[in-house]
């Protein structure tokens, strides 16, 4: 049995474990952190902070941005978090709606949620066609490179977007990825005007998607629903049909979520 002191702390504190756990809390709170910030927050030398971060990276709890040197949450944290996500109301209500949408469009559909500059794929249903887009459930992707992310970013005011992306240069995943915040802002204006987002080979070559945000009563994007397919199957007629179906699904999910919350 683990006993706790009157202050809520265990009687014996292992400093390295305590430091690592505090870093994990920082990663979850700030999304990305620098070595200097970790050292300052933990009141330790930079060399000590670096060793703790290196061990978290080694075990998959953190990952380091090669260009900026900042640390972010790693895939192991995602796996642990995803176990908790399974029980979220969003997934509970979304699954049958996504299955119905898949049946209507016969393409792979996903539900994504915002996570800073990234989008987390929390649920999905694959197409039954032989050539299809595989499930991305449990993965993070840059929000500006996928339809789900763009649909969510389009719900943000410009000032919030610029806080999220303080610099103009954006991460590039494929040759067709958006490369600058200014170009992203132009695309988001178009998305707001037409009411849905679209991407073409911006995160994976040969893959395209359309996406519609799931809005809360205040108009904020809490999630988004996408339809993904090989580029060879995306025609203007197909896209129009998918958008209508995705809009209907997003509205149904939003109505279920907010009606349920209001009744509690």
C-alpha positions in Angstrom: 0.0 0.0 0.0 1.3 3.5 -0.9 0.9 5.9 2.0 0.7 9.7 1.6 1.8 12.5 3.9 -0.6 15.1 5.2 0.5 17.4 2.3 -0.5 14.8 -0.2 3.1 13.9 -1.1 4.5 10.3 -0.8 6.8 10.0 2.2 9.9 9.3 0.0 10.3 11.4 -3.1 12.6 10.2 -5.9 13.8 13.4 -7.4 14.4 12.0 -10.9 10.9 10.5 -11.1 9.4 13.6 -9.7 11.2 15.7 -12.3 10.2 13.5 -15.2 6.5 13.6 -14.1 6.6 17.3 -13.7 8.0 17.6 -17.3 5.1 15.4 -18.5 2.7 17.8 -16.9 4.5 20.7 -18.6 4.3 19.0 -22.0 0.5 18.5 -21.6 0.0 22.0 -20.5 2.2 23.9 -22.9 2.2 21.5 -25.9 5.9 22.4 -26.5 8.7 23.5 -24.2 12.4 24.4 -24.4 15.2 23.0 -22.4 15.9 26.3 -20.7 12.2 26.5 -19.5 12.4 22.9 -18.1 15.6 23.7 -16.2 14.1 26.9 -14.8 10.8 25.3 -13.8 12.5 22.3 -12.1 15.2 24.5 -10.5 17.9 22.2 -11.9 21.0 22.6 -14.1 20.4 22.4 -17.9 22.5 19.2 -18.0 20.0 17.6 -15.5 17.0 18.8 -17.5 18.6 17.5 -20.7 19.1 14.0 -19.2 15.5 13.9 -18.0 14.2 15.0 -21.4 16.5 12.5 -23.2 15.1 9.6 -21.1 11.5 10.7 -21.9 12.4 10.9 -25.6 14.0 7.4 -25.4 10.9 5.9 -24.0 8.6 7.7 -26.4 7.0 10.0 -23.9 8.4 13.1 -25.6 9.8 14.0 -29.0 12.1 16.8 -30.1 11.6 19.2 -33.0 14.7 18.8 -35.1 14.6 22.4 -36.4 13.4 24.4 -33.4 14.8 22.1 -30.7 11.6 22.3 -28.7 10.1 19.2 -27.0 6.6 18.0 -27.6 4.4 15.1 -26.4 5.5 11.7 -27.8 3.6 8.7 -29.1 3.6 6.9 -25.7 1.7 9.7 -24.1 -0.7 9.5 -27.1 -1.3 5.8 -26.5 -2.0 6.4 -22.8 -4.2 9.4 -23.6 -5.9 7.5 -26.3 -7.0 4.8 -23.9 -8.8 7.6 -21.9 -10.1 9.1 -25.1 -12.0 5.9 -25.9 -14.6 6.8 -23.3 -15.1 10.4 -24.4 -18.6 11.4 -25.2 -17.4 12.7 -28.6 -16.5 9.2 -29.7 -19.5 7.6 -28.1 -21.9 9.7 -30.1 -19.7 10.0 -33.2 -19.2 6.3 -34.1 -22.7 5.5 -35.4 -22.8 8.9 -37.3 -19.4 8.1 -38.9 -20.6 4.6 -39.9 -23.7 6.1 -41.5 -21.6 8.7 -43.3 -19.2 6.0 -44.6 -22.1 4.0 -45.9 -23.4 7.1 -47.7 -20.2 8.0 -49.4 -18.3 4.7 -49.4 -15.1 6.4 -48.5 -13.0 6.5 -45.3 -14.3 9.0 -42.7 -12.6 10.4 -39.6 -13.3 12.5 -36.6 -10.5 14.8 -35.4 -10.0 17.1 -32.5 -7.7 20.1 -32.2 -4.4 19.8 -30.3 -2.5 23.1 -30.7 -0.9 23.2 -34.1 -1.9 19.6 -34.7 -5.1 17.6 -35.0 -5.7 14.3 -33.3 -7.6 11.6 -35.2 -9.8 10.1 -32.4 -12.2 8.0 -34.4 -12.6 6.6 -38.0 -14.4 4.1 -40.2 -12.6 2.8 -43.3 -14.2 2.5 -46.7 -15.2 -1.0 -47.9 -13.6 -0.4 -51.3 -10.5 -2.4 -52.2 -8.5 0.8 -52.8 -9.1 2.9 -49.8 -7.5 5.3 -47.3 -6.5 3.5 -44.1 -7.5 4.6 -40.6 -5.4 7.3 -38.9 -7.0 6.9 -35.5 -4.6 7.7 -32.7 -2.2 9.8 -34.8 -1.4 13.5 -34.8 -0.9 15.5 -38.0 -0.1 19.2 -38.6 -3.5 20.9 -38.6 -2.5 23.1 -41.7 -1.8 20.0 -43.8 -5.1 18.1 -43.5 -8.8 18.9 -44.2 -9.8 18.2 -40.5 -7.2 20.7 -39.2 -8.1 23.4 -41.7 -11.8 23.1 -40.9 -11.0 23.6 -37.3 -8.5 26.5 -37.8 -11.1 28.3 -39.9 -13.3 28.6 -36.8 -10.5 30.6 -35.0 -10.4 34.4 -35.0 -7.3 35.8 -36.9 -5.7 37.0 -33.6 -6.0 33.5 -32.1 -4.6 31.9 -35.2 -1.5 34.2 -35.0 -0.9 33.3 -31.4 -1.0 29.7 -32.4 1.3 30.3 -35.3 3.6 33.2 -34.2 5.9 32.8 -37.2 5.1 32.9 -40.9 7.0 29.7 -41.8 5.1 26.5 -41.4 6.2 22.8 -41.3 6.1 21.1 -44.7 5.1 17.5 -44.9 4.8 17.1 -48.7 5.5 19.3 -51.7 1.9 20.5 -51.7 1.8 21.5 -48.0 1.0 25.1 -47.1 4.3 26.8 -46.4 3.4 30.1 -44.8 0.9 31.5 -42.3 -0.1 34.2 -44.8 -1.0 31.5 -47.4 -2.8 29.6 -44.7 -4.8 32.7 -43.7 -5.8 33.1 -47.4 -7.0 29.5 -47.5 -8.9 29.8 -44.3 -10.8 32.8 -45.6 -11.9 30.7 -48.6 -12.9 27.9 -46.2 -15.1 30.2 -44.1 -16.8 31.5 -47.3 -17.6 28.1 -48.8 -18.2 26.3 -45.4 -15.9 23.4 -45.7 -12.1 22.6 -46.0 -10.3 20.6 -48.7 -6.8 19.2 -48.9 -5.0 17.6 -51.8 -1.8 15.5 -51.2 -0.8 18.0 -48.4 -0.1 15.3 -45.8 0.2 12.2 -47.9 0.9 11.9 -51.6 -2.1 10.7 -53.6 -4.6 11.4 -50.8 -7.2 14.1 -50.6 -10.1 15.0 -48.3 -12.9 17.3 -47.5 -13.8 18.3 -43.9 -16.5 20.1 -42.0 -16.2 21.5 -38.4 -18.5 20.3 -35.6 -19.5 23.6 -33.9 -20.5 24.2 -30.3 -23.4 26.6 -29.5 -20.9 29.5 -29.5 -19.6 28.7 -33.0 -16.3 27.3 -31.8 -14.9 24.2 -33.6 -14.8 21.4 -31.1 -14.1 18.7 -33.7 -14.3 18.0 -37.4 -15.5 15.3 -39.7 -13.6 14.4 -42.9 -14.1 12.2 -46.0 -10.8 10.9 -47.4 -10.1 9.2 -50.7 -7.5 8.6 -53.4 -7.1 11.7 -55.6 -8.2 9.6 -58.6 -11.7 9.4 -57.1 -12.2 13.0 -56.2 -14.3 14.7 -58.8 -16.3 17.9 -58.5 -19.5 15.9 -58.4 -18.1 13.5 -55.7 -16.8 16.4 -53.6 -20.2 18.2 -53.6 -21.9 15.0 -52.5 -19.4 14.3 -49.8 -19.7 17.9 -48.5 -23.5 17.7 -48.2 -23.2 14.4 -46.4 -20.4 15.5 -44.0 -22.3 18.7 -43.2 -25.3 16.7 -42.2 -23.2 14.4 -40.1 -21.5 17.3 -38.3 -24.8 19.0 -37.6 -26.2 15.7 -36.2 -23.2 15.2 -34.0 -23.3 18.7 -32.7 -27.0 18.5 -31.9 -26.5 15.3 -30.0 -23.5 16.6 -28.0 -24.9 19.9 -26.9 -28.4 18.6 -26.3 -27.0 15.9 -24.0 -24.8 18.4 -22.1 -27.8 20.8 -21.7 -29.9 18.0 -20.2 -27.3 17.2 -17.5 
